[in-house]
Amino acid sequence: MVDLDLRPMPPAQRHKLIFETFEGLASGESMRITNDHDPKPLHYQFQAEYTGRFEWRYEQEGPDDWMVTIKKV
């Protein structure tokens, strides 16, 4: 599993890194992101661009940090 801690990164750079990392995953592999806010807009973007090609699971939902595992299917 690839772990991405996005908290120290400028927000403008986060989505690019996430999508580059996701593209590099093989089918069945996962990545976990740690963020300082709920990544719900990112989830919507995944739904729009990768319909049926990912699984999304919250590991932690605040109050300070959110962790999400995204699996490539």
Secondary structure, DSSP 8 states (H G I E B T S, - for coil): -EEEE-TTS-HHHHHHHHHHHHHHS-TT-EEEEEESS--HHHHHHHHHHSTTSEEEEEEEE-SS-EEEEEEE-
